[in-house]
Amino acid sequence: MKHIKDNLKGHFMSAYIFARVNVTNNDKYTLYLKATPETIAKYGGKFIVRGGEKMQLEGQDISERIVILEFPSFEKAKEWYYSKEYQDAKKLREGAAIASFTLVNGWNDNN
C-alpha cells in the first residue's frame, strides 16, 4: 500500500466532506442549518450538495439527507470540523439528527 501512496503524492487538491444525515426533529435541525454556512465559509469551504433530489443508481438505497462540502485542503476541512465555531453549531444538531461525516481528498488529473 505504501507504493500506491507514494505514486499518488502531489495529486490531491480539494478535500470533501460527505455527510449522511437522518433528520429526527425538523424544527431543531433548522437551527443547525442556519448556523453552519458561516462556519464553513470561514474555513474556505462551500456546499456542493445540500439535500435535494436523489436517485439510487446502484447498491442499497440511502434514505438519509446527503450533504457534500468542498474545502481547499484536507487540513482546512479538519480545521473547520474541529473549530470552536463548528463545534458550537454542531451542538444545535444534538437531538435533531443522527449524522455520519467522512473526509476524503479530491483528485487532480493535471498533476
N, C-alpha and C positions, 0 to 999 in steps of 0.2 A: 504493500500500500504506500510506503514511503516514496517509491519510484514514481507513482502516479501523482502524488502531491508535488514532488519536485518538478515534474513536467508542467503542472498547472500553475506554478508560481508566476505571478505577474499577470495572469489572465483575468483576475477578478476585478470588478468595478463596483457598481452599486450593490447594496445589500437589501434584502427584502424580509419583511416580517409577514408571515402567513398566519392569520388568526381564524380559528373556527369558534364561533360564539353561539351558545344556546341561551337566548334571552328568556328569563323566567319572570321578570317584572318590568314591563314596558315603561311605566312611569319613572321608576328609579333609573332604568337604563338610559333614558333621555338625558338625565343629568350628566351621566358619563359621556354621552355623545357630544354634549355641549362643551365639556371640559377638555377633551383630548386634542382637538385640532391645533390649538395654540401651542401645546407642549410638543407636538410632532414637528410643527414648523420651526420652532426654536432650535431644533437639532438638525435642520436641513431636510426633514422628511416630508413626504406628501402621500396622500391616498392614491392608490392605483385602482383599487376596488373597495367599495364601501357598501356591502349588501348588494341589492339589486337582483335582477332576474338571473337564474342559473338553470342549467340543464345537465343532468348526469349523462356523460357520454360512455363511461366505462367504469366497472367496479361497483362497489357498494354505494348506494345513494347517501349523500351528505345533506342532512336536513338543516344543519346549523347555518347561521349567517356567516358569510365569508368576507374577510377584510384582508387586503394586501397593502402594506405600506412599503414605500421605497425610501431608502436613506443613501447618502453619498458614500457611505462605507460601513463595513461590519462594526467598526469601533463606534461610529456615530450612532448606529442603531442601539448598541449596547448602552452607550451613554444615555440615550433617551429613555430606554426601558428602566434603567436603574436610577434615573434622576429623581430628585425630590418632587419636581413638578408632576411627573407622570405617576409616581407612587401615590401622591395625594389624590390625583384624578382616579387612579385605579381603585382607591377605597370606595368611590362612588358606585363602582360596579359590584361590590360585595352585596349579595342578596338580590342582585338584579340580573346576573348572568353567570354562566359557567363557561370559561374560555380556555383555549389551548393556543399558545403562541409558539411559532417556530421561526428562528432567524437563519437565513441562508444567504450566501454570497451569490451575486449575479455573475453572469458570464459575458466576456467581451471577446468576440471573434476577431477583432482588429489587432490583438496582441500576438 
